[in-house]
């Protein structure tokens, strides 16, 4: 028997497609319909599950949206909590660091008082000298000759005075004798008058000789002083900071175009000159302590001093007042011309208001501060005296009783309701 003997052709299947015939067995058609039914059922179940998932996602999305809207509304209606600090009234000294310049305590430029050639120079730049030390010698032979001549003339006048005094003594003796003889009639009256008048002439001659002698003595003293100007001496203890001549240089003694020979500075004590701003100048008095730093050259070293003098007048161009601080410099560590920084603790002329720096609001409207008033934030415009870093001094815009809001929220506006956040010891409570 062949396999084809088991296949029996059958007639057309009911419900089949027109004109077509099915040659499957009845068992095969039943299995086909069972498969289609299972597939349909599976599709229905999958669609139902998908619908359920979509519905669940929509519900969750709606719930999240409602929560976001509720949170936004809560934030909008919530009263922000802020930290407040009481305005501080302070009278403590004001710390200030200002630039300064170190100058010699004394300085002088030595000019020639006598014209001539420099015959000898005993010092150079950097030489340390004492008051009266010889610095240089000027050769001025003309003055030396004039002095020798004046001294010789003085000797002549001294001899002439002695001669006049001797003639005066002789005239006095003759006058006494003649007067006695005239009284007795032994000498004529004419001779008596001659001897008397001769005595007066000799007295006048002595007076003239004395006057000439004094005049010549003055001339000698003047020339001796001019001769003394040939020796250049140090006016005070110090160091030679400049030398403008050398041996053989021609120097001229002139009030307008005289020759500068040396410059000397006293540096065992130095002056530190500082220009004090107008707003603190009224609190600066003599005796205020100051610390001087020269960080570029002497890092870490602090020189102490006190304000020794002030100009007591402001410079109109800068509105600053010059002050000088005397600093001991026995070791010579500080040299004139150095730039330095001076730290002051300047007493305040009157108390000021101080607030934390993070209470400031800086925007296009300038400097402002938020003040806590009866549960609301009030924005006030302020002007500053000084920025101290972590705090600022306020000139206008606040009262001592005010409480300022620190770390202000960026969206806080004037008049917005606020509440005070408890911060322990550092926080402040609103005043009742």
Backbone torsions as a table, in degrees:
resi	resn	phi	psi	omega
1	UNK	NA	137.4	178.6
2	UNK	-93.5	162.0	178.7
3	UNK	-60.7	-27.7	-178.0
4	UNK	-72.0	-16.1	179.4
5	UNK	-68.3	-22.0	179.9
6	UNK	-83.3	-15.0	-178.1
7	UNK	-92.3	120.4	178.7
8	UNK	-110.1	121.9	179.0
9	UNK	-66.1	142.3	179.5
10	UNK	-124.6	168.8	-178.4
11	UNK	-77.1	-179.4	-179.3
12	UNK	-62.4	142.6	178.8
13	UNK	-79.5	134.8	-179.5
14	UNK	-64.6	138.9	-179.2
15	UNK	81.3	1.1	179.9
16	UNK	-73.6	-178.4	-179.3
17	UNK	-77.0	142.1	-176.0
18	UNK	-60.9	136.3	175.3
19	UNK	80.7	-3.4	-179.5
20	UNK	-110.7	154.0	179.1
21	UNK	-125.6	146.7	178.0
22	UNK	-107.7	135.3	-177.8
23	UNK	-112.7	15.3	177.5
24	UNK	-81.1	158.3	178.1
25	UNK	-76.2	161.6	179.2
26	UNK	-61.6	-34.5	178.9
27	UNK	-63.5	-38.4	-179.6
28	UNK	-67.1	-39.5	180.0
29	UNK	-66.0	-39.2	179.4
30	UNK	-64.7	-41.6	178.5
31	UNK	-63.1	-38.4	179.9
32	UNK	-61.5	-45.0	-178.6
33	UNK	-67.9	-35.0	178.3
34	UNK	-64.1	-40.1	179.0
35	UNK	-63.2	-43.8	-179.2
36	UNK	-63.5	-35.9	179.8
37	UNK	-67.1	-42.7	178.5
38	UNK	-62.9	-41.8	179.1
39	UNK	-62.0	-40.1	179.9
40	UNK	-64.5	-43.0	179.2
41	UNK	-62.9	-42.2	179.3
42	UNK	-62.1	-39.4	177.7
43	UNK	-63.4	-40.2	179.5
44	UNK	-64.3	-42.5	179.7
45	UNK	-64.0	-43.3	179.6
46	UNK	-62.8	-41.3	178.7
47	UNK	-63.8	-39.3	178.8
48	UNK	-63.5	-43.7	178.2
49	UNK	-61.4	-42.9	178.5
50	UNK	-60.9	-42.1	177.8
51	UNK	-61.9	-40.2	178.6
52	UNK	-63.3	-43.2	179.9
53	UNK	-63.0	-42.5	178.9
54	UNK	-63.4	-41.6	178.9
55	UNK	-63.7	-40.1	179.5
56	UNK	-64.2	-42.7	178.5
57	UNK	-63.3	-40.1	179.8
58	UNK	-64.1	-41.2	179.7
59	UNK	-63.9	-43.8	179.4
60	UNK	-62.8	-43.1	177.8
61	UNK	-60.0	-40.4	-179.8
62	UNK	-65.3	-41.8	-179.8
63	UNK	-64.5	-42.4	178.2
64	UNK	-62.6	-42.7	179.2
65	UNK	-60.3	-43.1	179.8
66	UNK	-64.5	-39.3	177.5
67	UNK	-63.6	-42.5	179.5
68	UNK	-62.5	-43.3	179.0
69	UNK	-63.8	-41.6	179.9
70	UNK	-65.2	-39.9	178.9
71	UNK	-66.0	-42.0	178.6
72	UNK	-63.3	-40.8	178.6
73	UNK	-65.9	-37.1	178.8
74	UNK	-66.3	-40.9	177.5
75	UNK	-64.7	-37.2	-178.2
76	UNK	-68.3	-36.5	-177.1
77	UNK	-91.9	-9.1	-177.5
78	UNK	-73.7	147.5	175.6
79	UNK	-91.8	119.0	-177.5
80	UNK	-67.4	143.6	175.3
81	UNK	-93.4	134.0	-176.8
82	UNK	-128.9	160.8	175.0
83	UNK	-104.1	131.7	-177.4
84	UNK	-118.4	152.5	179.4
85	UNK	-133.6	136.2	179.0
86	UNK	-71.2	137.6	175.3
87	UNK	-62.0	133.2	-176.2
88	UNK	-101.8	130.1	174.1
89	UNK	-97.0	118.5	-175.7
90	UNK	-125.1	143.3	174.9
91	UNK	-124.2	15.5	-179.4
92	UNK	-69.6	154.1	179.6
93	UNK	-56.5	148.1	-176.9
94	UNK	-92.6	117.7	176.8
95	UNK	-75.1	135.6	-178.3
96	UNK	-152.5	136.5	175.3
97	UNK	-113.1	123.8	-176.2
98	UNK	-128.5	149.8	175.6
99	UNK	-74.8	147.3	179.3
100	UNK	-141.1	169.2	178.6
101	UNK	-127.5	132.5	179.8
102	UNK	-88.5	127.1	178.9
103	UNK	-124.3	156.4	175.6
104	UNK	-66.3	147.2	179.4
105	UNK	-64.5	-38.7	173.8
106	UNK	-137.2	142.9	176.6
107	UNK	-147.6	145.5	-178.5
108	UNK	-149.9	142.9	172.3
109	UNK	-102.4	122.9	-175.3
110	UNK	-89.6	120.6	177.3
111	UNK	-107.4	160.7	178.1
112	UNK	-78.0	131.4	172.4
113	UNK	-101.2	0.7	179.6
114	UNK	-140.2	134.1	178.8
115	UNK	-81.8	145.0	178.6
116	UNK	158.6	-166.0	178.8
117	UNK	-103.7	143.4	178.6
118	UNK	-73.6	112.8	-176.4
119	UNK	-89.9	-26.4	-175.0
120	UNK	-154.4	137.6	175.2
121	UNK	-129.9	125.2	-173.2
122	UNK	-109.6	-5.3	-178.7
123	UNK	-131.3	165.7	177.5
124	UNK	-141.6	-179.2	179.0
125	UNK	-60.9	131.5	-179.5
126	UNK	91.8	-7.0	179.5
127	UNK	-69.6	132.9	176.1
128	UNK	-93.5	131.1	-173.8
129	UNK	-128.8	159.7	173.7
130	UNK	-107.4	159.9	178.7
131	UNK	-59.7	128.8	-179.9
132	UNK	92.7	-7.6	178.5
133	UNK	-65.5	142.3	179.3
134	UNK	-76.1	124.9	-179.5
135	UNK	-98.3	-41.7	-176.9
136	UNK	-161.5	165.3	179.1
137	UNK	-128.9	131.9	177.6
138	UNK	-103.5	132.6	177.0
139	UNK	-89.4	116.9	178.6
140	UNK	-134.8	78.9	-175.6
141	UNK	-63.4	-28.2	180.0
142	UNK	-61.7	-42.7	179.4
143	UNK	-66.8	-39.2	179.3
144	UNK	-62.6	-41.5	178.3
145	UNK	-65.6	-42.3	179.1
146	UNK	-63.6	-37.4	178.9
147	UNK	-67.0	-41.7	179.1
148	UNK	-63.8	-41.2	178.5
149	UNK	-65.6	-41.2	179.8
150	UNK	-65.6	-37.0	177.6
151	UNK	-66.8	-38.5	177.1
152	UNK	-64.1	-42.7	177.7
153	UNK	-63.9	-36.1	176.7
154	UNK	-62.3	-39.4	177.6
155	UNK	-63.9	-41.7	177.8
156	UNK	-61.5	-43.8	-178.9
157	UNK	-68.2	-34.5	175.6
158	UNK	-63.4	-41.1	177.4
159	UNK	-66.0	-40.5	178.9
160	UNK	-63.3	-36.5	177.7
161	UNK	-65.5	-42.1	178.7
162	UNK	-64.1	-38.7	177.7
163	UNK	-63.6	-43.1	179.9
164	UNK	-64.9	-39.0	178.7
165	UNK	-65.5	-36.7	178.0
166	UNK	-66.9	-43.3	177.9
167	UNK	-63.7	-34.3	177.4
168	UNK	-66.1	-40.1	179.2
169	UNK	-64.3	-41.1	177.5
170	UNK	-63.6	-41.7	-179.9
171	UNK	-65.6	-34.7	177.7
172	UNK	-65.7	-42.7	-179.9
173	UNK	-65.3	-45.0	178.9
174	UNK	-61.4	-39.2	-178.4
175	UNK	-66.5	-38.5	179.2
176	UNK	-64.9	-45.5	-179.3
177	UNK	-63.8	-44.9	-177.5
178	UNK	-64.1	-39.9	-179.6
179	UNK	-62.8	-38.9	179.3
180	UNK	-66.9	-40.8	-179.2
181	UNK	-69.7	-35.1	179.4
182	UNK	-66.4	-38.2	178.9
183	UNK	-63.9	-34.7	-179.6
184	UNK	-86.0	-6.7	-179.7
185	UNK	83.4	8.7	-179.3
186	UNK	-87.7	-8.8	178.5
187	UNK	-136.6	150.2	-176.0
188	UNK	-74.8	157.0	178.2
189	UNK	-65.6	-32.6	179.8
190	UNK	-62.7	-42.3	178.7
191	UNK	-65.5	-35.9	177.9
192	UNK	-63.4	-43.0	178.6
193	UNK	-65.2	-38.2	-179.7
194	UNK	-62.6	-46.0	-179.2
195	UNK	-68.1	-35.0	179.9
196	UNK	-67.3	-45.8	-180.0
197	UNK	-68.9	-32.5	177.1
198	UNK	-64.7	-35.6	177.2
199	UNK	-64.6	-43.3	178.7
200	UNK	-62.3	-38.5	178.5
201	UNK	-64.6	-39.1	179.4
202	UNK	-68.7	-35.3	176.4
203	UNK	-63.2	-43.6	177.7
204	UNK	-63.1	-39.3	179.2
205	UNK	-62.8	-39.6	177.3
206	UNK	-63.1	-43.0	179.1
207	UNK	-61.6	-40.3	178.1
208	UNK	-64.8	-41.7	179.4
209	UNK	-63.9	-39.0	177.7
210	UNK	-65.3	-41.2	178.7
211	UNK	-64.6	-42.4	177.6
212	UNK	-62.2	-37.0	-179.8
213	UNK	-66.2	-42.3	179.0
214	UNK	-63.9	-41.7	179.5
215	UNK	-62.4	-40.9	179.8
216	UNK	-69.8	-35.6	176.3
217	UNK	-62.4	-41.2	177.4
218	UNK	-63.5	-39.4	177.7
219	UNK	-63.0	-42.0	179.2
220	UNK	-64.4	-42.4	179.7
221	UNK	-62.8	-40.7	178.7
222	UNK	-62.2	-45.4	-179.6
223	UNK	-67.8	-33.9	177.0
224	UNK	-64.7	-38.7	176.6
225	UNK	-64.8	-43.9	178.4
226	UNK	-63.3	-37.1	176.6
227	UNK	-66.9	-32.6	177.7
228	UNK	-67.2	-26.3	177.8
229	UNK	-68.6	-10.1	175.7
230	UNK	-69.3	-19.2	177.7
231	UNK	-103.5	120.7	-179.9
232	UNK	-94.9	120.7	-177.0
233	UNK	-120.7	159.1	-179.3
234	UNK	-76.4	132.6	180.0
235	UNK	-77.5	-22.8	-179.7
236	UNK	-159.0	170.5	176.8
237	UNK	-68.1	136.4	179.3
238	UNK	175.9	-160.2	-179.5
239	UNK	-127.8	142.9	178.7
240	UNK	-77.8	118.4	-178.1
241	UNK	-103.4	-11.6	-179.6
242	UNK	-152.8	140.2	174.1
243	UNK	-129.9	122.2	-174.8
244	UNK	-109.8	-5.7	-176.9
245	UNK	-134.6	167.9	174.1
246	UNK	-142.3	172.9	-178.0
247	UNK	-57.8	132.3	-178.9
248	UNK	96.3	-10.7	-179.7
249	UNK	-70.6	140.9	176.0
250	UNK	-86.0	122.5	180.0
251	UNK	-113.3	148.6	-175.9
252	UNK	-123.9	132.9	175.1
253	UNK	-93.4	106.1	-178.3
254	UNK	-149.7	139.8	-176.0
255	UNK	-69.3	-23.3	-177.9
256	UNK	-111.9	-32.1	-176.5
257	UNK	-126.9	34.9	-179.8
258	UNK	-69.9	161.9	-177.7
259	UNK	-88.5	127.0	173.4
260	UNK	-81.0	126.9	-177.2
261	UNK	-98.4	-54.9	-176.4
262	UNK	-140.5	162.4	168.7
263	UNK	-125.6	132.0	-177.4
264	UNK	-124.5	139.8	179.3
265	UNK	-129.7	139.1	174.1
266	UNK	-93.6	120.8	-173.1
267	UNK	-122.8	4.2	176.2
268	UNK	-66.3	-24.5	169.0
269	UNK	-132.6	135.3	-178.6
270	UNK	-118.3	157.4	174.8
271	UNK	-104.9	134.0	172.9
272	UNK	-106.8	116.1	-178.0
273	UNK	-96.9	128.9	-177.5
274	UNK	-133.4	139.3	174.8
275	UNK	-97.0	115.7	-175.1
276	UNK	-92.6	128.4	178.4
277	UNK	-61.3	156.2	-175.5
278	UNK	-60.4	-39.1	-172.4
279	UNK	-69.7	-16.3	177.1
280	UNK	-118.1	-0.9	-176.4
281	UNK	-65.6	-28.6	-177.2
282	UNK	-73.1	-21.3	178.3
283	UNK	-90.7	-8.5	-177.4
284	UNK	-87.4	120.1	179.8
285	UNK	-125.2	163.6	175.8
286	UNK	-60.1	137.2	179.4
287	UNK	99.8	-9.3	178.2
288	UNK	-64.9	132.6	-177.5
289	UNK	-72.6	151.5	179.3
290	UNK	-147.7	145.1	175.7
291	UNK	-114.3	131.2	-175.2
292	UNK	-111.7	132.0	179.2
293	UNK	-123.5	137.2	171.4
294	UNK	-124.1	78.3	-169.2
295	UNK	-64.5	-35.4	-175.8
296	UNK	-67.1	-31.0	-174.5
297	UNK	-108.9	-41.0	-177.1
298	UNK	-125.0	69.1	-177.3
299	UNK	-64.3	136.5	177.4
300	UNK	85.7	-13.4	-179.4
301	UNK	-93.0	136.5	-179.1
302	UNK	-119.2	128.0	175.8
303	UNK	-103.6	129.0	-178.0
304	UNK	-101.0	148.7	178.2
305	UNK	-162.7	-178.3	178.9
306	UNK	-136.2	150.4	177.3
307	UNK	-63.9	119.4	-177.5
308	UNK	-94.6	-31.7	-177.3
309	UNK	-162.9	151.9	174.9
310	UNK	-130.0	158.3	-178.5
311	UNK	-73.2	-18.9	-177.7
312	UNK	56.9	25.9	176.9
313	UNK	-157.9	142.2	179.4
314	UNK	-89.7	143.3	173.9
315	UNK	-76.9	128.1	-173.6
316	UNK	-65.2	-29.1	-177.6
317	UNK	-73.8	-37.5	-175.3
318	UNK	-113.8	-10.1	-176.5
319	UNK	56.1	43.0	176.1
320	UNK	-126.7	157.9	-179.8
321	UNK	-116.2	131.2	-179.3
322	UNK	-76.9	131.3	175.4
323	UNK	-128.6	148.5	179.9
324	UNK	-123.7	135.4	178.3
325	UNK	-115.7	125.0	176.8
326	UNK	-87.0	128.8	-177.8
327	UNK	-127.4	130.1	176.8
328	UNK	-67.2	133.7	-175.9
329	UNK	-140.0	46.6	-177.7
330	UNK	-62.4	-31.8	-179.2
331	UNK	-83.5	-3.5	177.4
332	UNK	70.9	20.7	-178.8
333	UNK	-68.4	-31.8	-178.7
334	UNK	-99.4	134.4	178.9
335	UNK	-118.9	147.4	-179.3
336	UNK	-59.0	141.2	178.3
337	UNK	98.1	-8.5	-179.3
338	UNK	-69.6	144.5	170.5
339	UNK	-87.5	139.7	-178.6
340	UNK	-144.7	171.2	175.1
341	UNK	-117.4	132.4	-176.8
342	UNK	-114.6	123.3	177.6
343	UNK	-99.5	123.9	179.6
344	UNK	-113.4	155.2	162.9
345	UNK	-120.1	88.7	-170.7
346	UNK	-89.3	124.1	176.4
347	UNK	-60.2	142.4	179.5
348	UNK	-81.9	142.2	177.1
349	UNK	-69.8	-29.5	177.7
350	UNK	-155.3	160.9	179.5
351	UNK	-63.3	152.7	179.2
352	UNK	-129.6	163.7	177.7
353	UNK	-95.6	134.2	-176.9
354	UNK	-124.9	135.3	178.0
355	UNK	-134.7	159.7	176.3
356	UNK	-64.4	149.0	-178.5
357	UNK	-66.5	-30.0	-178.5
358	UNK	-77.9	4.7	172.8
359	UNK	-88.0	-9.6	-177.6
360	UNK	-76.6	143.5	172.0
361	UNK	-116.5	119.1	-178.7
362	UNK	-115.8	114.5	177.6
363	UNK	-148.0	-163.0	-176.7
364	UNK	-66.0	-17.5	178.1
365	UNK	-87.3	1.7	178.8
366	UNK	98.4	-151.6	-179.5
367	UNK	-85.8	127.1	179.3
368	UNK	-137.6	162.7	178.4
369	UNK	-140.7	140.1	174.8
370	UNK	-93.3	127.4	-178.3
371	UNK	-112.3	136.2	177.7
372	UNK	-82.2	121.7	179.4
373	UNK	-137.7	110.4	172.9
374	UNK	50.8	47.6	176.2
375	UNK	80.7	9.8	178.7
376	UNK	-133.1	157.4	178.0
377	UNK	-96.6	126.2	178.5
378	UNK	-115.5	125.3	-178.2
379	UNK	-89.1	127.2	179.1
380	UNK	-125.4	144.8	175.8
381	UNK	-87.7	136.0	-176.6
382	UNK	-129.9	159.9	170.5
383	UNK	-119.9	144.8	-173.8
384	UNK	-104.5	148.8	171.5
385	UNK	-93.3	-45.3	-175.4
386	UNK	-158.1	144.7	173.5
387	UNK	-98.5	114.6	-178.0
388	UNK	-96.2	6.9	-178.1
389	UNK	100.1	-85.3	179.0
390	UNK	-86.4	-6.5	177.1
391	UNK	-144.3	164.2	178.6
392	UNK	-134.0	149.4	174.5
393	UNK	-95.6	128.4	-175.3
394	UNK	-102.4	132.4	178.8
395	UNK	-89.5	-49.5	-177.9
396	UNK	-140.1	156.6	174.6
397	UNK	111.7	-15.0	-178.8
398	UNK	-130.3	159.5	175.0
399	UNK	-118.0	155.4	-179.7
400	UNK	-59.0	-25.7	-178.3
401	UNK	-83.8	-5.0	-175.7
402	UNK	-73.2	151.6	170.8
403	UNK	-116.8	121.9	-177.0
404	UNK	-97.9	147.8	179.2
405	UNK	-91.1	127.3	179.7
406	UNK	-103.8	154.1	-177.5
407	UNK	51.0	56.5	-174.1
408	UNK	-63.8	134.6	173.3
409	UNK	-59.4	143.5	-173.0
410	UNK	-67.2	-27.5	-176.2
411	UNK	-97.5	10.2	-179.5
412	UNK	-77.2	133.1	-177.7
413	UNK	-114.9	168.9	179.7
414	UNK	-65.5	128.4	179.5
415	UNK	88.3	-2.2	-178.7
416	UNK	-68.6	141.0	177.9
417	UNK	-69.5	140.0	178.9
418	UNK	-141.7	160.1	173.3
419	UNK	-129.5	154.0	-176.6
420	UNK	-84.9	130.9	178.2
421	UNK	-87.0	131.5	179.1
422	UNK	-70.0	125.9	-179.7
423	UNK	-129.2	19.6	177.5
424	UNK	77.0	-142.2	-174.2
425	UNK	-66.8	-27.4	-176.4
426	UNK	-83.2	-14.2	-177.4
427	UNK	-85.4	171.8	179.2
428	UNK	-128.7	148.6	176.9
429	UNK	-104.3	146.4	178.6
430	UNK	-64.2	144.7	179.8
431	UNK	-77.4	141.0	178.7
432	UNK	-80.3	NA	NA
